[in-house]
């Protein structure tokens, strides 16, 4: 039961003041990547760039 209370408390916290994450710990192998993986990586990089620009405003 204590674990549920801790989890509920975390869910109630406002995380809006946390920094925007970049380059999260995700394993990626270029050798094993297919076209969809490359497009997803490109979209992620573009999203990171947009988030960084918004943060600078």
N, CA, C and O atoms as a GROMACS GRO file, in nm:
protein
  228
    1UNK      N    1   0.079  -0.122   0.000
    1UNK     CA    2   0.000   0.000   0.000
    1UNK      C    3   0.083   0.128   0.000
    1UNK      O    4   0.046   0.222  -0.070
    2UNK      N    5   0.193   0.137   0.075
    2UNK     CA    6   0.270   0.262   0.072
    2UNK      C    7   0.316   0.300  -0.068
    2UNK      O    8   0.326   0.418  -0.100
    3UNK      N    9   0.343   0.200  -0.150
    3UNK     CA   10   0.388   0.230  -0.285
    3UNK      C   11   0.279   0.302  -0.364
    3UNK      O   12   0.308   0.393  -0.441
    4UNK      N   13   0.153   0.261  -0.346
    4UNK     CA   14   0.043   0.327  -0.416
    4UNK      C   15   0.030   0.473  -0.373
    4UNK      O   16   0.006   0.560  -0.456
    5UNK      N   17   0.046   0.499  -0.244
    5UNK     CA   18   0.038   0.637  -0.196
    5UNK      C   19   0.149   0.722  -0.257
    5UNK      O   20   0.125   0.836  -0.297
    6UNK      N   21   0.270   0.666  -0.263
    6UNK     CA   22   0.381   0.740  -0.324
    6UNK      C   23   0.352   0.768  -0.470
    6UNK      O   24   0.378   0.879  -0.519
    7UNK      N   25   0.299   0.669  -0.539
    7UNK     CA   26   0.268   0.688  -0.681
    7UNK      C   27   0.159   0.792  -0.698
    7UNK      O   28   0.167   0.876  -0.788
    8UNK      N   29   0.057   0.789  -0.613
    8UNK     CA   30  -0.050   0.887  -0.622
    8UNK      C   31   0.003   1.028  -0.598
    8UNK      O   32  -0.039   1.122  -0.665
    9UNK      N   33   0.095   1.042  -0.503
    9UNK     CA   34   0.153   1.173  -0.476
    9UNK      C   35   0.231   1.224  -0.597
    9UNK      O   36   0.225   1.343  -0.630
   10UNK      N   37   0.305   1.134  -0.663
   10UNK     CA   38   0.378   1.175  -0.782
   10UNK      C   39   0.284   1.218  -0.892
   10UNK      O   40   0.312   1.314  -0.964
   11UNK      N   41   0.172   1.149  -0.906
   11UNK     CA   42   0.076   1.182  -1.011
   11UNK      C   43   0.012   1.318  -0.986
   11UNK      O   44  -0.031   1.385  -1.081
   12UNK      N   45   0.004   1.360  -0.861
   12UNK     CA   46  -0.059   1.487  -0.828
   12UNK      C   47   0.034   1.606  -0.846
   12UNK      O   48  -0.011   1.720  -0.851
   13UNK      N   49   0.164   1.580  -0.855
   13UNK     CA   50   0.260   1.690  -0.869
   13UNK      C   51   0.250   1.755  -1.006
   13UNK      O   52   0.214   1.690  -1.105
   14UNK      N   53   0.282   1.882  -1.009
   14UNK     CA   54   0.283   1.956  -1.136
   14UNK      C   55   0.424   1.949  -1.193
   14UNK      O   56   0.517   2.005  -1.136
   15UNK      N   57   0.438   1.881  -1.304
   15UNK     CA   58   0.568   1.864  -1.366
   15UNK      C   59   0.592   1.967  -1.477
   15UNK      O   60   0.685   1.950  -1.556
   16UNK      N   61   0.513   2.071  -1.484
   16UNK     CA   62   0.526   2.170  -1.590
   16UNK      C   63   0.657   2.246  -1.582
   16UNK      O   64   0.703   2.300  -1.682
   17UNK      N   65   0.718   2.250  -1.465
   17UNK     CA   66   0.841   2.328  -1.451
   17UNK      C   67   0.966   2.245  -1.481
   17UNK      O   68   1.077   2.297  -1.475
   18UNK      N   69   0.947   2.118  -1.515
   18UNK     CA   70   1.063   2.035  -1.548
   18UNK      C   71   1.119   2.075  -1.684
   18UNK      O   72   1.045   2.120  -1.772
   19UNK      N   73   1.249   2.060  -1.703
   19UNK     CA   74   1.307   2.094  -1.834
   19UNK      C   75   1.259   1.997  -1.941
   19UNK      O   76   1.222   1.883  -1.912
   20UNK      N   77   1.261   2.043  -2.062
   20UNK     CA   78   1.223   1.958  -2.175
   20UNK      C   79   1.335   1.860  -2.200
   20UNK      O   80   1.452   1.899  -2.210
   21UNK      N   81   1.300   1.734  -2.212
   21UNK     CA   82   1.402   1.631  -2.232
   21UNK      C   83   1.454   1.628  -2.374
   21UNK      O   84   1.379   1.648  -2.470
   22UNK      N   85   1.581   1.605  -2.386
   22UNK     CA   86   1.644   1.587  -2.516
   22UNK      C   87   1.735   1.467  -2.508
   22UNK      O   88   1.796   1.440  -2.404
   23UNK      N   89   1.744   1.396  -2.617
   23UNK     CA   90   1.838   1.285  -2.626
   23UNK      C   91   1.820   1.185  -2.512
   23UNK      O   92   1.916   1.146  -2.446
   24UNK      N   93   1.697   1.143  -2.492
   24UNK     CA   94   1.670   1.044  -2.389
   24UNK      C   95   1.751   0.918  -2.416
   24UNK      O   96   1.796   0.895  -2.528
   25UNK      N   97   1.770   0.839  -2.313
   25UNK     CA   98   1.851   0.718  -2.322
   25UNK      C   99   1.775   0.611  -2.401
   25UNK      O  100   1.702   0.530  -2.344
   26UNK      N  101   1.791   0.614  -2.532
   26UNK     CA  102   1.726   0.518  -2.621
   26UNK      C  103   1.834   0.456  -2.708
   26UNK      O  104   1.912   0.526  -2.772
   27UNK      N  105   1.836   0.324  -2.709
   27UNK     CA  106   1.937   0.258  -2.792
   27UNK      C  107   1.892   0.260  -2.938
   27UNK      O  108   1.775   0.236  -2.969
   28UNK      N  109   1.985   0.287  -3.026
   28UNK     CA  110   1.955   0.296  -3.168
   28UNK      C  111   2.075   0.246  -3.245
   28UNK      O  112   2.188   0.289  -3.222
   29UNK      N  113   2.050   0.156  -3.336
   29UNK     CA  114   2.157   0.102  -3.417
   29UNK      C  115   2.133   0.143  -3.562
   29UNK      O  116   2.037   0.098  -3.624
   30UNK      N  117   2.220   0.226  -3.614
   30UNK     CA  118   2.207   0.271  -3.753
   30UNK      C  119   2.212   0.152  -3.849
   30UNK      O  120   2.144   0.151  -3.951
   31UNK      N  121   2.294   0.052  -3.814
   31UNK     CA  122   2.306  -0.065  -3.903
   31UNK      C  123   2.176  -0.144  -3.913
   31UNK      O  124   2.146  -0.204  -4.017
   32UNK      N  125   2.098  -0.143  -3.804
   32UNK     CA  126   1.973  -0.221  -3.803
   32UNK      C  127   1.851  -0.137  -3.838
   32UNK      O  128   1.740  -0.189  -3.846
   33UNK      N  129   1.870  -0.008  -3.858
   33UNK     CA  130   1.758   0.082  -3.883
   33UNK      C  131   1.703   0.063  -4.024
   33UNK      O  132   1.777   0.040  -4.119
   34UNK      N  133   1.570   0.072  -4.033
   34UNK     CA  134   1.508   0.071  -4.165
   34UNK      C  135   1.460   0.213  -4.196
   34UNK      O  136   1.484   0.305  -4.118
   35UNK      N  137   1.393   0.230  -4.306
   35UNK     CA  138   1.350   0.363  -4.349
   35UNK      C  139   1.256   0.427  -4.245
   35UNK      O  140   1.267   0.546  -4.218
   36UNK      N  141   1.166   0.348  -4.188
   36UNK     CA  142   1.074   0.402  -4.086
   36UNK      C  143   1.152   0.451  -3.964
   36UNK      O  144   1.117   0.554  -3.906
   37UNK      N  145   1.256   0.378  -3.925
   37UNK     CA  146   1.338   0.421  -3.812
   37UNK      C  147   1.409   0.553  -3.841
   37UNK      O  148   1.416   0.641  -3.756
   38UNK      N  149   1.460   0.565  -3.962
   38UNK     CA  150   1.530   0.688  -3.999
   38UNK      C  151   1.433   0.807  -4.002
   38UNK      O  152   1.468   0.917  -3.958
   39UNK      N  153   1.313   0.785  -4.054
   39UNK     CA  154   1.213   0.893  -4.055
   39UNK      C  155   1.172   0.930  -3.914
   39UNK      O  156   1.155   1.048  -3.882
   40UNK      N  157   1.156   0.830  -3.828
   40UNK     CA  158   1.118   0.857  -3.689
   40UNK      C  159   1.229   0.936  -3.618
   40UNK      O  160   1.200   1.028  -3.542
   41UNK      N  161   1.354   0.901  -3.642
   41UNK     CA  162   1.465   0.973  -3.582
   41UNK      C  163   1.469   1.117  -3.631
   41UNK      O  164   1.497   1.209  -3.554
   42UNK      N  165   1.440   1.137  -3.758
   42UNK     CA  166   1.437   1.272  -3.815
   42UNK      C  167   1.324   1.353  -3.753
   42UNK      O  168   1.343   1.469  -3.717
   43UNK      N  169   1.206   1.292  -3.739
   43UNK     CA  170   1.092   1.362  -3.676
   43UNK      C  171   1.125   1.397  -3.531
   43UNK      O  172   1.090   1.505  -3.483
   44UNK      N  173   1.190   1.305  -3.460
   44UNK     CA  174   1.226   1.330  -3.321
   44UNK      C  175   1.324   1.446  -3.311
   44UNK      O  176   1.311   1.531  -3.222
   45UNK      N  177   1.420   1.450  -3.401
   45UNK     CA  178   1.516   1.561  -3.400
   45UNK      C  179   1.446   1.693  -3.429
   45UNK      O  180   1.478   1.795  -3.367
   46UNK      N  181   1.352   1.692  -3.522
   46UNK     CA  182   1.277   1.814  -3.553
   46UNK      C  183   1.192   1.858  -3.434
   46UNK      O  184   1.183   1.977  -3.405
   47UNK      N  185   1.132   1.763  -3.366
   47UNK     CA  186   1.052   1.795  -3.248
   47UNK      C  187   1.139   1.851  -3.137
   47UNK      O  188   1.100   1.946  -3.069
   48UNK      N  189   1.258   1.794  -3.117
   48UNK     CA  190   1.351   1.847  -3.018
   48UNK      C  191   1.389   1.991  -3.052
   48UNK      O  192   1.398   2.076  -2.964
   49UNK      N  193   1.411   2.017  -3.180
   49UNK     CA  194   1.448   2.152  -3.223
   49UNK      C  195   1.334   2.251  -3.195
   49UNK      O  196   1.358   2.361  -3.146
   50UNK      N  197   1.210   2.211  -3.228
   50UNK     CA  198   1.096   2.299  -3.203
   50UNK      C  199   1.080   2.325  -3.053
   50UNK      O  200   1.056   2.439  -3.012
   51UNK      N  201   1.094   2.221  -2.973
   51UNK     CA  202   1.082   2.237  -2.828
   51UNK      C  203   1.191   2.330  -2.774
   51UNK      O  204   1.165   2.414  -2.689
   52UNK      N  205   1.310   2.315  -2.825
   52UNK     CA  206   1.422   2.400  -2.782
   52UNK      C  207   1.395   2.546  -2.821
   52UNK      O  208   1.422   2.637  -2.743
   53UNK      N  209   1.342   2.568  -2.940
   53UNK     CA  210   1.311   2.704  -2.984
   53UNK      C  211   1.202   2.764  -2.899
   53UNK      O  212   1.209   2.882  -2.865
   54UNK      N  213   1.100   2.687  -2.864
   54UNK     CA  214   0.991   2.737  -2.781
   54UNK      C  215   1.041   2.771  -2.641
   54UNK      O  216   0.996   2.868  -2.580
   55UNK      N  217   1.132   2.691  -2.592
   55UNK     CA  218   1.188   2.714  -2.460
   55UNK      C  219   1.267   2.844  -2.455
   55UNK      O  220   1.273   2.909  -2.351
   56UNK      N  221   1.328   2.882  -2.568
   56UNK     CA  222   1.409   3.002  -2.575
   56UNK      C  223   1.325   3.129  -2.580
   56UNK      O  224   1.374   3.238  -2.551
   57UNK      N  225   1.197   3.115  -2.617
   57UNK     CA  226   1.110   3.235  -2.632
   57UNK      C  227   1.074   3.294  -2.499
   57UNK      O  228   1.002   3.394  -2.494
   0.00000   0.00000   0.00000
